[in-house]
Amino acid sequence: MKKLLISLLAILIFVAKAQALTILIPMDDSQKNHLKAYGIAYWTLQNSIEVQWLTNYRGGSFMISYHKDLENECIIRGVSYEAIADAKAGSILAHIAKPEVNMDAVKLEKAPKIAVYSPKGNSPWDDAVTLVLTYAEIPYDIIYDQEVVEGKLKDYDWLHLHHEDFTGQYGRFYGTYRHMPWYQEQVREAEAMAAMLGFSKVSDLKLHVAKTFKNYITGGGFLFAMCSATDSFDIALAASEVDICEHMFDGDPADPNAQSKLDFSQTLAFKDFTLSKNPYEYEFSSIDATKTRRVHENDDYFTLFDFSAKWDPVPTMLCQNHTQLINGFMGQTTSFVSKLLKSNVLVMGEYKAAKEARYIHGVLGKGTWTFYGGHDPEDYRHYVGDKPTDLNLHPNSPGYRLILNNVLFPAAKKKKLKT
């Protein structure tokens, strides 16, 4: 009898394991580590295993065929998962497929190759994107001006712009930090790079880089930018035919009529903005709402929009989260004044009462771009020299999830992206 019971138990265990053919990685409040869960999805794609992104289902969960190595990786990285039977997986997909249900199953097929445009000497914690990529164990390459000029962008599917100044004004740090050794070294390095690459001014080099990025998007690339890389990018494009840099930045005065010579048809997101003409001011233009907003830290948040998963798959993927209310955070460019957005810009997150957008998206040619205001989603007011954020303390950060949504969505089946 004892042997019979043991045999029956062994059979039941075998049957149970045989039925548990699918791994479900929930992305709702039950997930212990949302950020590393994206790393699991990316690791799976690297191993040529298809991932289904269940948009709007339990916070944007991932469904993957069962593999013991995958299960082990979830355990090692501290990611919550559920081993479910085929029948349950099928019922989930059947429910998602119903026309009246605002959910979808998006197939992710290939791990996108990622580049971060950043000075080589910067540490991962200098930028929120490199910080979270490192934490999530998602590989990326650092590229900078030389690689861009040499045509290396074609090797990458997804590009992030470090908090850069594309206008050639060294981040507008002159007023406060011009006597600091790190600022002076930054200027020397930038001027040396421009000269080496054949440009007479840093602003000319940065304009060339910005135009190259624009062409990268048009040709089918996916670009993501945060903080000052967002507005300075568009300002550089609008000022492509006029000098907006004062003498301390490029050795000669700015064009006094620069404002009237801006060409807003060249920009991705912004129109009708006014340049800051004071070189001592830590601001580029009227695009950013940092100095004009009247929002207390305790009341600072923005709301994600709810899109149709079946008809608007891209913004739906980009907004996947376990909450629609995201805590605000500041940066050199904190948010975008809503009235200065072009009509074809899709607002995905906003603080409506303050009339500002925080998270915006657009299509250009065959590619897309996404701008995200602020510096660090878990450091409300980040200053130069502040200690780096420890993401071990914020494994469920909704603000950082938005970054990783952008990292992952280029893996979606191209047909789905064009829907």
C-alpha positions in Angstrom: 0.0 0.0 0.0 2.8 2.4 0.9 4.6 1.8 -2.4 1.3 2.4 -4.2 0.8 5.7 -2.5 4.3 6.7 -3.3 3.8 5.8 -6.9 0.5 7.7 -7.1 2.2 10.8 -5.5 5.0 10.6 -8.0 2.5 10.4 -10.8 0.6 13.4 -9.5 3.7 15.5 -9.1 4.7 14.5 -12.7 1.3 15.5 -14.1 1.4 18.8 -12.2 4.8 19.6 -13.6 3.8 18.6 -17.1 0.8 20.9 -16.9 2.8 23.9 -15.6 4.0 24.8 -19.1 3.9 28.6 -18.8 5.6 31.2 -16.6 3.5 34.2 -15.8 5.4 37.2 -14.4 2.8 39.4 -12.8 3.4 43.2 -12.9 0.7 44.3 -10.5 1.1 44.9 -6.8 2.0 41.3 -6.2 5.4 41.7 -8.0 8.3 41.9 -5.6 10.7 43.5 -8.1 9.1 45.2 -11.1 12.4 46.6 -12.3 14.3 43.3 -12.4 11.2 41.7 -14.1 12.0 43.7 -17.2 15.5 42.3 -17.1 14.0 38.8 -17.0 12.0 39.6 -20.1 15.1 40.9 -21.9 17.2 37.9 -20.8 14.5 35.6 -22.2 14.6 37.4 -25.6 18.4 37.2 -25.6 17.9 33.4 -25.3 15.7 33.4 -28.4 12.5 32.6 -26.4 9.4 34.5 -27.3 7.7 36.7 -24.7 4.1 37.8 -24.6 3.5 41.2 -23.1 0.0 41.1 -21.7 -0.8 44.8 -21.8 -3.3 46.1 -19.2 -3.4 42.6 -17.7 -2.3 42.7 -14.1 -0.1 45.8 -14.7 1.4 44.6 -18.0 2.4 41.1 -17.1 4.8 38.8 -19.1 3.9 35.3 -20.2 6.6 32.9 -21.3 6.8 29.2 -22.1 8.1 27.3 -19.1 11.9 26.7 -19.0 13.7 25.5 -15.9 16.5 28.0 -16.6 14.0 30.8 -16.7 12.4 29.7 -13.5 15.9 29.7 -11.9 16.7 33.1 -13.2 13.5 34.5 -11.6 14.5 33.0 -8.3 18.0 34.3 -8.5 16.9 37.8 -9.3 14.1 37.9 -6.8 11.3 38.3 -9.4 7.9 37.0 -8.5 6.5 34.4 -11.0 3.7 31.9 -11.3 4.0 28.5 -13.0 0.6 28.0 -14.5 -1.0 25.2 -16.6 -1.5 25.5 -20.3 -5.3 25.5 -19.8 -5.0 28.6 -17.5 -2.7 30.4 -19.9 -5.1 29.7 -22.7 -8.1 31.1 -20.7 -6.1 34.2 -19.9 -5.3 34.8 -23.6 -8.9 34.1 -24.5 -10.1 36.7 -22.0 -7.6 39.2 -23.3 -8.7 38.6 -26.9 -12.3 39.6 -26.3 -13.2 42.8 -28.3 -14.8 44.5 -25.3 -11.7 43.9 -23.0 -9.1 46.7 -23.1 -6.1 44.3 -23.1 -3.9 42.7 -25.6 -1.1 40.1 -26.0 1.9 41.6 -27.8 4.6 39.3 -29.0 8.2 40.3 -28.2 10.5 38.6 -30.5 14.1 40.0 -30.4 16.1 41.8 -27.7 16.7 45.3 -29.0 20.3 46.4 -29.1 20.6 49.5 -26.8 22.9 52.5 -27.0 23.2 55.3 -24.5 24.5 58.6 -25.7 26.7 59.8 -22.8 30.2 61.1 -22.1 32.4 58.1 -21.5 33.6 59.1 -18.1 30.1 59.2 -16.5 29.1 56.6 -13.9 25.9 54.6 -14.4 24.3 56.6 -11.5 24.8 59.9 -13.3 21.7 59.2 -15.4 18.4 57.4 -14.5 18.4 55.3 -17.6 21.9 53.8 -17.2 21.2 53.4 -13.5 18.0 51.3 -14.1 19.5 49.4 -17.0 22.4 48.4 -14.8 20.0 47.4 -11.9 17.8 45.4 -14.2 20.8 43.7 -15.8 20.0 44.8 -19.3 23.1 45.3 -21.4 23.9 48.5 -23.2 26.7 50.3 -25.1 27.9 53.8 -24.3 28.4 55.9 -27.5 29.2 59.6 -27.8 30.0 62.2 -30.5 32.7 60.3 -32.2 30.6 57.2 -32.7 27.7 59.3 -33.9 29.8 61.2 -36.5 31.4 57.9 -37.6 27.9 56.4 -38.4 27.7 53.8 -35.6 24.0 54.5 -34.9 22.9 52.0 -37.5 24.1 49.2 -35.2 21.4 50.0 -32.6 17.6 49.6 -32.3 17.1 51.9 -29.3 18.9 55.1 -28.3 18.8 57.0 -25.0 20.0 60.6 -24.8 21.8 61.3 -21.5 20.9 64.6 -19.9 22.8 66.5 -22.6 22.9 70.0 -23.9 22.6 70.0 -27.7 22.7 73.8 -28.0 26.5 74.0 -27.2 25.9 76.0 -24.0 27.4 73.4 -21.6 24.2 72.8 -19.8 23.7 76.4 -18.8 25.9 75.7 -15.8 28.1 78.8 -16.5 26.4 81.1 -13.9 26.9 78.8 -11.0 29.7 76.5 -11.8 32.1 78.3 -14.2 34.9 78.3 -11.6 34.5 74.7 -10.7 37.3 72.3 -12.1 34.8 69.8 -13.3 33.0 72.4 -15.4 36.2 73.7 -16.9 37.3 70.2 -17.7 34.0 69.5 -19.4 34.5 72.6 -21.6 38.0 71.6 -22.5 37.0 68.0 -23.4 34.0 69.3 -25.5 36.2 71.7 -27.5 38.9 69.1 -28.1 36.3 66.7 -29.3 34.8 69.2 -31.7 38.2 70.1 -33.1 39.2 66.5 -33.5 36.0 65.8 -35.5 36.4 68.8 -37.7 34.0 71.3 -36.2 35.0 74.9 -35.3 32.5 75.1 -32.5 31.0 72.8 -30.0 27.6 74.1 -30.9 28.2 73.0 -34.5 29.2 69.5 -33.4 26.1 69.2 -31.2 23.8 70.4 -34.0 25.3 67.8 -36.3 24.7 65.2 -33.7 21.1 66.3 -33.1 20.4 66.2 -36.9 21.9 62.7 -37.1 19.6 61.6 -34.3 16.6 63.0 -36.1 17.6 61.0 -39.2 18.0 58.0 -37.1 14.4 58.2 -36.0 13.2 58.9 -39.5 14.9 55.7 -40.7 13.2 53.6 -38.1 15.0 54.1 -34.8 13.5 54.4 -31.4 14.8 57.4 -29.4 14.2 58.2 -25.7 15.3 61.3 -23.9 15.0 62.7 -20.4 15.7 66.0 -18.6 17.6 68.6 -20.6 18.2 66.3 -23.5 14.5 66.8 -24.4 14.2 70.6 -24.9 17.8 71.3 -25.8 17.4 68.8 -28.6 14.5 70.7 -30.2 16.0 74.1 -29.5 19.2 73.1 -31.4 17.1 71.9 -34.4 15.0 75.1 -34.4 18.2 77.2 -34.2 20.1 75.3 -36.9 20.5 78.5 -39.0 21.2 81.0 -36.2 23.8 81.5 -33.5 22.1 81.4 -30.0 25.3 81.0 -28.0 26.8 84.0 -26.2 30.6 84.7 -26.2 31.4 82.7 -23.1 30.2 79.5 -24.9 31.6 79.9 -28.4 33.8 83.0 -28.4 31.4 85.3 -30.3 28.1 87.0 -29.4 24.7 85.4 -30.1 22.6 86.8 -33.0 20.5 89.6 -31.4 17.6 88.5 -33.6 17.9 84.8 -32.9 14.4 84.5 -31.5 12.7 85.7 -34.7 14.9 83.3 -36.8 14.0 80.1 -35.1 12.5 77.5 -37.4 9.9 75.5 -35.5 9.2 73.3 -38.5 12.4 71.4 -37.7 11.5 70.4 -34.1 10.0 67.2 -33.0 7.8 68.3 -30.1 7.8 72.0 -29.3 6.7 75.2 -31.0 6.5 78.9 -30.3 8.9 78.8 -27.4 11.0 81.8 -26.2 14.7 81.5 -25.7 16.4 82.5 -22.5 18.8 85.2 -23.5 20.5 85.5 -20.1 23.6 83.2 -20.2 23.7 83.2 -16.4 20.3 81.7 -16.1 20.0 77.9 -15.6 17.4 77.6 -18.2 17.2 77.2 -22.0 13.7 78.5 -22.9 10.1 78.7 -21.9 9.5 75.0 -22.8 10.4 73.9 -19.3 8.0 74.7 -16.5 10.6 74.3 -13.6 10.7 78.0 -12.7 7.2 78.9 -13.5 5.3 76.0 -11.8 3.9 76.5 -8.3 3.6 72.9 -7.1 4.6 71.7 -3.6 6.6 68.5 -3.4 3.8 66.8 -1.5 1.3 67.6 -4.3 3.6 66.9 -7.2 2.4 64.0 -9.3 1.2 63.2 -12.8 -1.4 60.9 -14.3 -0.8 58.4 -17.0 -3.4 58.2 -19.8 -5.4 55.1 -20.5 -5.1 54.0 -24.1 -6.8 51.3 -26.2 -4.6 48.2 -26.0 -5.9 46.8 -29.2 -5.9 50.0 -31.3 -3.1 52.0 -29.7 -0.5 49.3 -28.8 2.6 51.6 -28.6 1.3 54.2 -26.1 -0.3 51.3 -24.2 3.0 49.5 -23.9 4.8 52.8 -22.9 2.3 53.4 -20.1 2.2 49.9 -18.5 2.3 50.3 -14.7 0.8 49.1 -11.5 -0.5 52.6 -10.9 -1.7 55.5 -13.0 -0.5 58.1 -10.5 3.2 58.8 -10.7 5.1 60.9 -8.1 6.6 63.9 -9.7 10.4 64.6 -9.7 12.4 67.6 -10.8 15.3 68.2 -13.2 16.9 70.9 -15.2 13.9 70.2 -17.5 11.1 69.1 -15.2 8.1 69.2 -17.4 6.8 70.7 -20.6 4.4 73.7 -20.9 1.4 72.2 -22.6 0.6 75.1 -24.8 4.0 74.8 -26.5 3.4 71.2 -27.7 2.8 70.6 -31.4 -0.6 69.3 -32.3 0.7 65.9 -33.4 2.4 65.2 -30.0 0.8 62.5 -28.0 0.6 63.3 -24.3 0.9 60.1 -22.2 1.3 61.7 -18.8 0.3 65.1 -17.5 -0.3 67.3 -14.5 -3.5 68.9 -15.9 -4.0 71.4 -13.1 -0.5 72.9 -13.7 -1.0 72.7 -17.5 2.1 70.7 -18.0 3.0 67.5 -19.7 5.5 65.1 -18.2 5.6 62.2 -20.6 5.1 62.7 -24.4 5.6 60.6 -27.6 5.6 61.1 -31.3 6.2 59.4 -34.6 8.7 60.6 -37.2 9.1 58.7 -40.5 9.5 55.0 -39.7 10.6 55.6 -36.1 9.4 57.1 -32.8 10.6 59.4 -30.0 9.6 59.7 -26.4 10.5 62.6 -24.0 10.3 62.2 -20.2 10.6 65.3 -18.0 12.8 65.2 -14.8 16.1 63.7 -13.8 15.5 60.9 -11.3 12.1 59.3 -10.6 13.2 58.5 -7.0 15.1 61.6 -6.2 12.7 64.6 -6.1 15.2 67.4 -6.4 18.6 66.0 -7.6 21.6 68.4 -7.2 25.1 68.2 -8.7 27.1 66.0 -6.4 24.2 64.3 -4.7 24.5 60.6 -3.7 23.3 58.1 -6.3 19.9 56.6 -5.9 20.0 53.0 -4.6 17.4 51.1 -6.6 17.5 48.2 -4.2 15.3 50.6 -2.1 12.9 51.2 -5.0 12.4 47.9 -6.8 8.8 48.7 -7.5 9.3 52.3 -8.7 6.4 53.4 -11.1 8.5 56.2 -12.5 11.4 53.9 -13.4 9.0 51.5 -14.9 8.2 54.0 -17.6 11.8 54.0 -18.6 11.9 50.3 -18.9 8.7 50.2 -20.9 10.6 52.3 -23.5 13.5 49.9 -23.5 11.4 46.9 -24.1 8.8 48.0 -26.6 11.1 48.0 -29.7 11.1 44.2 -29.3 7.5 44.0 -30.2 6.5 42.5 -33.5 6.9 45.2 -36.2 3.4 44.6 -37.6 2.0 45.3 -34.1 4.0 48.6 -33.8 2.5 49.8 -37.1 -1.0 49.2 -36.0 
